[in-house]
Amino acid sequence: MSKTKRVRISNENLNSYGTRVLTIGMNVEQYNRNPVLLYMHERGLVIGYMKDLKVEGDEVTGEPVFDEATELSRRCKKQWEFGSLKMVSAGLDILELSEDQKHLLPGQTRPTISKSKLIEVSIVDIGANDDAIVLQKDGKRIELGKDGGVELPLLHSNNNQNQKTKQMDQEKLALQLGLPKDADEATINAKLAKLQADGAENETLRQERDTLRAARIETLVNAAIAEKKIGEDKKQQFLDLGKKIGADDLKQTLDAMSPQVKLSGIVNGGGAPAVGHAEYKKLSDVPSDELVKMREQNPAQYKKLYKEEYGIECEI
């Protein structure tokens, strides 16, 4: 009983001669009407036909059927079943070439065959789309096999240079991202997408943290105003100070301050005791019972110590 197997007729891989064939641009309608199977791309050496031709993704596949009408067909069938012949090759008529960057792969040196017509499929001794594909353009046969001559034009130099530059840039970007030098474009894009997502997440967290920090600072300042430690007119100064030194340091600063007390509220036998002559280096060194006295009786010293403590001018 005949042994058949599905074989790849063509795909979009870059071949060893620097070109490739786009499957999406390959017309197989006419070939399906006459799915001839030749031997070594030679007209007149018909040995059968291709059964169940399929175009799926970037591949064209089919199953060779030998008619056994000739000694060559019978011999090819036996060799096919034995495994000494096991490759096929497409015969294509070139309809259009493209040097568009989207059709070029790294290392490509000749234009991409963007549109073509499948005219025959052959059983070959040395095959696969990168070595034994046979092309025809303007009625002239172009063979890219081991013994054929390459007559497809080279890419223009600027395209070659662009391709080299793109490859170098891709390698450099891969290394900068911590990826292997030969990382493909999909891997690089995936890494960039992850970094972008992480960056967006970090920015959101930063904004939330800044919002909470600003809210805490305002709460501390409002509490200090309510406790009469600072006046309402000093609110913006302490909000700005909190932004500079942080909420924790601002809290320590405000905790060290005593509420403001009017001189008339001090009951001391109808008079106010004089502030001592002790020398203080900063406002927090002044005992709480002397702080109000200093503010009322020695404002110059109070302002000096206030600036030493908080780094801003005190307006009283």
HUQUINOR-V321936 format. One record per residue. N is the residue number from 1. RES is the residue in one small letter. SS is DSSP state (H for helix, E for strand, L for the rest). PSI is psi in whole degrees, -180 to 180 (999 if undefined). Layout:
n=N res=RES ss=SS psi=PSI
n=N res=RES ss=SS psi=PSI
This chain:
n=1 res=m ss=L psi=142
n=2 res=s ss=L psi=136
n=3 res=k ss=L psi=122
n=4 res=t ss=L psi=154
n=5 res=k ss=L psi=147
n=6 res=r ss=E psi=135
n=7 res=v ss=E psi=154
n=8 res=r ss=E psi=126
n=9 res=i ss=E psi=-38
n=10 res=s ss=E psi=154
n=11 res=n ss=L psi=-172
n=12 res=e ss=L psi=16
n=13 res=n ss=L psi=151
n=14 res=l ss=L psi=127
n=15 res=n ss=L psi=175
n=16 res=s ss=L psi=-6
n=17 res=y ss=L psi=12
n=18 res=g ss=L psi=16
n=19 res=t ss=L psi=176
n=20 res=r ss=L psi=165
n=21 res=v ss=E psi=126
n=22 res=l ss=L psi=122
n=23 res=t ss=H psi=-38
n=24 res=i ss=H psi=-24
n=25 res=g ss=H psi=7
n=26 res=m ss=E psi=122
n=27 res=n ss=E psi=120
n=28 res=v ss=L psi=5
n=29 res=e ss=H psi=-48
n=30 res=q ss=H psi=-39
n=31 res=y ss=H psi=-37
n=32 res=n ss=H psi=-25
n=33 res=r ss=H psi=-26
n=34 res=n ss=L psi=73
n=35 res=p ss=L psi=62
n=36 res=v ss=E psi=142
n=37 res=l ss=E psi=116
n=38 res=l ss=E psi=173
n=39 res=y ss=E psi=118
n=40 res=m ss=L psi=35
n=41 res=h ss=L psi=23
n=42 res=e ss=E psi=122
n=43 res=r ss=E psi=139
n=44 res=g ss=E psi=-19
n=45 res=l ss=E psi=63
n=46 res=v ss=E psi=127
n=47 res=i ss=E psi=0
n=48 res=g ss=E psi=-147
n=49 res=y ss=E psi=166
n=50 res=m ss=E psi=126
n=51 res=k ss=E psi=144
n=52 res=d ss=E psi=54
n=53 res=l ss=E psi=133
n=54 res=k ss=E psi=141
n=55 res=v ss=E psi=109
n=56 res=e ss=E psi=122
n=57 res=g ss=L psi=-124
n=58 res=d ss=L psi=18
n=59 res=e ss=E psi=146
n=60 res=v ss=E psi=124
n=61 res=t ss=E psi=166
n=62 res=g ss=E psi=176
n=63 res=e ss=E psi=120
n=64 res=p ss=E psi=137
n=65 res=v ss=E psi=124
n=66 res=f ss=E psi=132
n=67 res=d ss=L psi=-18
n=68 res=e ss=L psi=24
n=69 res=a ss=L psi=-16
n=70 res=t ss=L psi=163
n=71 res=e ss=H psi=-36
n=72 res=l ss=H psi=-44
n=73 res=s ss=H psi=-44
n=74 res=r ss=H psi=-41
n=75 res=r ss=H psi=-43
n=76 res=c ss=H psi=-38
n=77 res=k ss=H psi=-45
n=78 res=k ss=H psi=-43
n=79 res=q ss=H psi=-34
n=80 res=w ss=H psi=-45
n=81 res=e ss=H psi=-34
n=82 res=f ss=H psi=-35
n=83 res=g ss=L psi=0
n=84 res=s ss=L psi=-23
n=85 res=l ss=L psi=126
n=86 res=k ss=L psi=12
n=87 res=m ss=E psi=151
n=88 res=v ss=E psi=167
n=89 res=s ss=E psi=144
n=90 res=a ss=E psi=141
n=91 res=g ss=E psi=117
n=92 res=l ss=E psi=145
n=93 res=d ss=E psi=119
n=94 res=i ss=E psi=126
n=95 res=l ss=E psi=-29
n=96 res=e ss=E psi=139
n=97 res=l ss=E psi=148
n=98 res=s ss=E psi=137
n=99 res=e ss=L psi=14
n=100 res=d ss=L psi=136
n=101 res=q ss=H psi=-33
n=102 res=k ss=H psi=-16
n=103 res=h ss=H psi=-1
n=104 res=l ss=L psi=144
n=105 res=l ss=L psi=157
n=106 res=p ss=L psi=131
n=107 res=g ss=L psi=-4
n=108 res=q ss=L psi=135
n=109 res=t ss=L psi=-12
n=110 res=r ss=E psi=156
n=111 res=p ss=L psi=152
n=112 res=t ss=E psi=138
n=113 res=i ss=E psi=95
n=114 res=s ss=E psi=-27
n=115 res=k ss=E psi=134
n=116 res=s ss=E psi=171
n=117 res=k ss=E psi=125
n=118 res=l ss=E psi=120
n=119 res=i ss=E psi=-25
n=120 res=e ss=E psi=161
n=121 res=v ss=E psi=138
n=122 res=s ss=E psi=149
n=123 res=i ss=E psi=130
n=124 res=v ss=E psi=157
n=125 res=d ss=L psi=-42
n=126 res=i ss=L psi=114
n=127 res=g ss=L psi=-152
n=128 res=a ss=L psi=155
n=129 res=n ss=L psi=-17
n=130 res=d ss=L psi=-6
n=131 res=d ss=L psi=-36
n=132 res=a ss=L psi=11
n=133 res=i ss=L psi=139
n=134 res=v ss=E psi=130
n=135 res=l ss=E psi=158
n=136 res=q ss=E psi=133
n=137 res=k ss=E psi=132
n=138 res=d ss=L psi=38
n=139 res=g ss=L psi=1
n=140 res=k ss=E psi=134
n=141 res=r ss=E psi=134
n=142 res=i ss=E psi=118
n=143 res=e ss=E psi=125
n=144 res=l ss=L psi=24
n=145 res=g ss=L psi=-175
n=146 res=k ss=L psi=-33
n=147 res=d ss=L psi=7
n=148 res=g ss=L psi=167
n=149 res=g ss=L psi=139
n=150 res=v ss=L psi=119
n=151 res=e ss=L psi=5
n=152 res=l ss=L psi=142
n=153 res=p ss=L psi=155
n=154 res=l ss=E psi=157
n=155 res=l ss=L psi=152
n=156 res=h ss=L psi=150
n=157 res=s ss=H psi=-35
n=158 res=n ss=H psi=-33
n=159 res=n ss=H psi=-41
n=160 res=n ss=H psi=-46
n=161 res=q ss=H psi=-42
n=162 res=n ss=H psi=-40
n=163 res=q ss=H psi=-43
n=164 res=k ss=H psi=-43
n=165 res=t ss=H psi=-43
n=166 res=k ss=H psi=-41
n=167 res=q ss=H psi=-42
n=168 res=m ss=H psi=-43
n=169 res=d ss=H psi=-39
n=170 res=q ss=H psi=-41
n=171 res=e ss=H psi=-42
n=172 res=k ss=H psi=-44
n=173 res=l ss=H psi=-41
n=174 res=a ss=H psi=-45
n=175 res=l ss=H psi=-40
n=176 res=q ss=H psi=-29
n=177 res=l ss=L psi=1
n=178 res=g ss=L psi=20
n=179 res=l ss=L psi=164
n=180 res=p ss=L psi=152
n=181 res=k ss=L psi=-35
n=182 res=d ss=L psi=20
n=183 res=a ss=L psi=137
n=184 res=d ss=L psi=173
n=185 res=e ss=H psi=-37
n=186 res=a ss=H psi=-41
n=187 res=t ss=H psi=-41
n=188 res=i ss=H psi=-44
n=189 res=n ss=H psi=-38
n=190 res=a ss=H psi=-41
n=191 res=k ss=H psi=-43
n=192 res=l ss=H psi=-41
n=193 res=a ss=H psi=-40
n=194 res=k ss=H psi=-44
n=195 res=l ss=H psi=-39
n=196 res=q ss=H psi=-43
n=197 res=a ss=H psi=-43
n=198 res=d ss=H psi=-40
n=199 res=g ss=H psi=-41
n=200 res=a ss=H psi=-40
n=201 res=e ss=H psi=-43
n=202 res=n ss=H psi=-39
n=203 res=e ss=H psi=-40
n=204 res=t ss=H psi=-44
n=205 res=l ss=H psi=-40
n=206 res=r ss=H psi=-43
n=207 res=q ss=H psi=-41
n=208 res=e ss=H psi=-41
n=209 res=r ss=H psi=-43
n=210 res=d ss=H psi=-38
n=211 res=t ss=H psi=-45
n=212 res=l ss=H psi=-40
n=213 res=r ss=H psi=-45
n=214 res=a ss=H psi=-38
n=215 res=a ss=H psi=-40
n=216 res=r ss=H psi=-42
n=217 res=i ss=H psi=-45
n=218 res=e ss=H psi=-37
n=219 res=t ss=H psi=-44
n=220 res=l ss=H psi=-44
n=221 res=v ss=H psi=-43
n=222 res=n ss=H psi=-39
n=223 res=a ss=H psi=-39
n=224 res=a ss=H psi=-37
n=225 res=i ss=H psi=-44
n=226 res=a ss=H psi=-33
n=227 res=e ss=L psi=7
n=228 res=k ss=L psi=23
n=229 res=k ss=L psi=-33
n=230 res=i ss=L psi=159
n=231 res=g ss=L psi=162
n=232 res=e ss=H psi=-32
n=233 res=d ss=H psi=-13
n=234 res=k ss=H psi=5
n=235 res=k ss=H psi=-50
n=236 res=q ss=H psi=-36
n=237 res=q ss=H psi=-43
n=238 res=f ss=H psi=-28
n=239 res=l ss=H psi=-45
n=240 res=d ss=H psi=-39
n=241 res=l ss=H psi=-41
n=242 res=g ss=H psi=-37
n=243 res=k ss=H psi=-34
n=244 res=k ss=H psi=-44
n=245 res=i ss=H psi=-10
n=246 res=g ss=L psi=159
n=247 res=a ss=H psi=-39
n=248 res=d ss=H psi=-46
n=249 res=d ss=H psi=-36
n=250 res=l ss=H psi=-41
n=251 res=k ss=H psi=-44
n=252 res=q ss=H psi=-40
n=253 res=t ss=H psi=-46
n=254 res=l ss=H psi=-35
n=255 res=d ss=H psi=-30
n=256 res=a ss=L psi=-10
n=257 res=m ss=L psi=145
n=258 res=s ss=L psi=154
n=259 res=p ss=L psi=148
n=260 res=q ss=L psi=135
n=261 res=v ss=L psi=131
n=262 res=k ss=L psi=147
n=263 res=l ss=H psi=-35
n=264 res=s ss=H psi=-17
n=265 res=g ss=H psi=-5
n=266 res=i ss=L psi=117
n=267 res=v ss=L psi=111
n=268 res=n ss=L psi=53
n=269 res=g ss=L psi=30
n=270 res=g ss=L psi=4
n=271 res=g ss=L psi=163
n=272 res=a ss=L psi=128
n=273 res=p ss=L psi=148
n=274 res=a ss=L psi=148
n=275 res=v ss=L psi=137
n=276 res=g ss=L psi=168
n=277 res=h ss=L psi=16
n=278 res=a ss=L psi=144
n=279 res=e ss=L psi=123
n=280 res=y ss=L psi=144
n=281 res=k ss=L psi=-26
n=282 res=k ss=L psi=164
n=283 res=l ss=H psi=-35
n=284 res=s ss=H psi=-12
n=285 res=d ss=H psi=-18
n=286 res=v ss=L psi=127
n=287 res=p ss=L psi=146
n=288 res=s ss=H psi=-32
n=289 res=d ss=H psi=-16
n=290 res=e ss=H psi=-15
n=291 res=l ss=H psi=-45
n=292 res=v ss=H psi=-40
n=293 res=k ss=H psi=-43
n=294 res=m ss=H psi=-41
n=295 res=r ss=H psi=-39
n=296 res=e ss=H psi=-41
n=297 res=q ss=H psi=-24
n=298 res=n ss=L psi=66
n=299 res=p ss=H psi=-29
n=300 res=a ss=H psi=-45
n=301 res=q ss=H psi=-39
n=302 res=y ss=H psi=-45
n=303 res=k ss=H psi=-40
n=304 res=k ss=H psi=-49
n=305 res=l ss=H psi=-33
n=306 res=y ss=H psi=-44
n=307 res=k ss=H psi=-39
n=308 res=e ss=H psi=-36
n=309 res=e ss=H psi=-46
n=310 res=y ss=H psi=-10
n=311 res=g ss=L psi=11
n=312 res=i ss=L psi=158
n=313 res=e ss=L psi=143
n=314 res=c ss=L psi=128
n=315 res=e ss=L psi=104
n=316 res=i ss=L psi=999
